[in-house]
């Protein structure tokens, strides 16, 4: 990896665990300074300490619920005031919920939409404002979507709808921010070996009459590469899109699913 990231600021949401943590480590490895956002303060502090110990970069943690939009606006304003220009925003915060749509409470629907979709809209537009105000001509916004955004999944309707919204938002932001040199993309992972995925096995398996172990086997057996991805594999792809190599890749949502989803 080149020195393109060195000394630049990358903002990562959902940074304490899973894909967000792996991506934060990739950015730090490349020499970027970090603003890390997460709701789980204990995990956030652990991740922050580990990165500081391993890499010679500046890491600033912010404990915040990305669905608390007044708090998010305060944090993003603080980042601009104290850390300056944002080079990269990575939207990695997200939740999964399991249940047939007829059984999904309205408050659950709203929570999934706020965390998985509205937060991407709010934080991305705030980051774009920061980039434009600071004269950043080669900014990057990259978000975690899902293969579930491209094909419906039984018992996963709210998540599917929210992630489809991320793809559409990515298209429009890519069009609107192109004149400022800001490239906007999303990745659509298949099954990734994270705690969120383990929660899916535990909760959605019984909906389809299976144990978590049976459900995991059924899903992974349907992947041509016969395995889940690691968080690091997704993070490597996101770092590529965030780098100098991603400047002409915009408005698209790219699948990385081991052949499970081909669109």
Secondary structure as GFF3:
##gff-version 3
##sequence-region A 1 263
A	DSSP	beta_strand	9	13	.	.	.	ID=ss1
A	DSSP	alpha_helix	18	29	.	.	.	ID=ss2
A	DSSP	beta_strand	33	38	.	.	.	ID=ss3
A	DSSP	alpha_helix	41	54	.	.	.	ID=ss4
A	DSSP	beta_strand	59	63	.	.	.	ID=ss5
A	DSSP	alpha_helix	69	82	.	.	.	ID=ss6
A	DSSP	beta_strand	88	91	.	.	.	ID=ss7
A	DSSP	three_ten_helix	101	103	.	.	.	ID=ss8
A	DSSP	alpha_helix	106	113	.	.	.	ID=ss9
A	DSSP	pi_helix	114	118	.	.	.	ID=ss10
A	DSSP	alpha_helix	119	133	.	.	.	ID=ss11
A	DSSP	beta_strand	140	144	.	.	.	ID=ss12
A	DSSP	three_ten_helix	147	149	.	.	.	ID=ss13
A	DSSP	alpha_helix	157	177	.	.	.	ID=ss14
A	DSSP	three_ten_helix	178	180	.	.	.	ID=ss15
A	DSSP	beta_strand	183	189	.	.	.	ID=ss16
A	DSSP	alpha_helix	195	207	.	.	.	ID=ss17
A	DSSP	alpha_helix	212	221	.	.	.	ID=ss18
A	DSSP	alpha_helix	231	242	.	.	.	ID=ss19
A	DSSP	three_ten_helix	244	246	.	.	.	ID=ss20
A	DSSP	beta_strand	252	256	.	.	.	ID=ss21
###
